Amino acid sequence: MPTTPTTRRVGASLRTRRISLRLTQAALSDQLGISRSKISVMENGRFGTTRLLFKVAEAIVLDVFMLPRTTESVVRSYLPRRIFKAKSTEHAPSARLTRS
């Protein structure tokens, strides 16, 4: 199954949430009884079944129906604020994310 911007965004949300919970792919896969490689595939935006997607999302307490529309929003919603700061540049009219 090919990936789309939406499936990649959902996969990024799964990864970001898992990391925010300090879970490894191996720990999450053991908890769910699926392979670590399946977690990796899902985090890259390829899902086998909707049932499996919801099973993983439920395990990490992620409501897939309430996901932000952009990956930047996903990153900002799960990582501590001190990690990212808005930095204005002369060339860009909007703020961009930089690591502090």
C-alpha positions as CSV (number, residue, x, y, z in Angstrom):
1,M,0.0,0.0,0.0
2,P,1.5,3.4,-1.0
3,T,1.9,6.1,1.5
4,T,0.1,9.5,1.3
5,P,0.7,12.8,3.1
6,T,-2.2,11.8,5.5
7,T,-0.8,8.3,6.3
8,R,2.7,9.7,6.8
9,R,1.2,12.3,9.2
10,V,-0.6,9.6,11.1
11,G,2.6,7.5,11.3
12,A,4.5,10.6,12.5
13,S,1.9,11.1,15.2
14,L,2.2,7.5,16.3
15,R,6.0,7.8,16.5
16,T,5.9,11.2,18.3
17,R,3.4,9.9,20.9
18,R,5.3,6.7,21.5
19,I,8.5,8.6,22.1
20,S,6.8,11.1,24.4
21,L,5.7,8.1,26.5
22,R,9.4,6.9,26.5
23,L,8.4,3.7,24.9
24,T,10.7,1.9,22.4
25,Q,9.3,0.1,19.4
26,A,10.2,-3.2,21.0
27,A,8.4,-2.3,24.3
28,L,5.3,-1.3,22.5
29,S,5.3,-4.3,20.2
30,D,5.7,-6.6,23.2
31,Q,2.8,-4.9,25.0
32,L,0.6,-5.4,21.9
33,G,1.8,-8.8,20.8
34,I,2.9,-7.7,17.4
35,S,6.4,-7.5,15.7
36,R,8.6,-4.5,16.2
37,S,8.9,-4.2,12.4
38,K,5.2,-3.8,12.2
39,I,5.4,-0.8,14.5
40,S,8.2,0.7,12.3
41,V,6.1,0.1,9.2
42,M,3.1,1.9,10.8
43,E,5.2,4.8,11.9
44,N,6.3,5.2,8.3
45,G,2.7,5.6,7.2
46,R,1.8,2.1,6.0
47,F,-1.0,0.4,7.9
48,G,-2.2,-3.2,7.4
49,T,-5.7,-2.9,8.8
50,T,-7.7,-0.2,10.5
51,R,-8.2,-2.6,13.4
52,L,-4.4,-2.7,14.0
53,L,-4.1,1.1,13.7
54,F,-6.8,1.6,16.4
55,K,-5.2,-1.1,18.6
56,V,-1.8,0.8,18.5
57,A,-3.5,4.2,18.9
58,E,-5.5,3.0,21.9
59,A,-2.3,1.5,23.6
60,I,-0.6,4.9,23.4
61,V,-3.7,6.9,24.1
62,L,-3.8,8.7,20.8
63,D,-7.2,9.7,19.3
64,V,-6.6,9.3,15.6
65,F,-9.8,11.3,14.9
66,M,-8.4,14.4,16.6
67,L,-5.0,14.5,14.9
68,P,-3.7,17.9,13.8
69,R,-3.6,18.6,10.1
70,T,0.2,19.2,9.9
71,T,3.2,17.3,11.2
72,E,4.5,20.5,12.8
73,S,1.4,20.6,15.0
74,V,2.0,17.0,15.9
75,V,5.6,17.7,17.0
76,R,4.6,20.8,18.9
77,S,1.7,19.1,20.7
78,Y,3.8,16.2,22.2
79,L,7.3,17.6,22.8
80,P,8.1,19.9,25.7
81,R,8.0,23.5,24.7
82,R,11.6,24.2,25.7
83,I,12.8,21.9,22.9
84,F,11.5,24.1,20.2
85,K,11.4,27.9,20.0
86,A,10.1,30.2,17.3
87,K,12.8,32.0,15.5
88,S,12.1,34.8,13.1
89,T,14.3,35.1,10.0
90,E,14.7,38.1,7.7
91,H,13.9,36.0,4.6
92,A,10.7,34.3,5.9
93,P,7.6,36.1,6.8
94,S,6.6,33.4,9.3
95,A,8.4,31.9,12.3
96,R,10.1,28.6,11.7
97,L,11.1,25.8,14.2
98,T,14.7,25.5,15.3
99,R,16.2,23.3,17.9
100,S,17.4,25.1,21.0
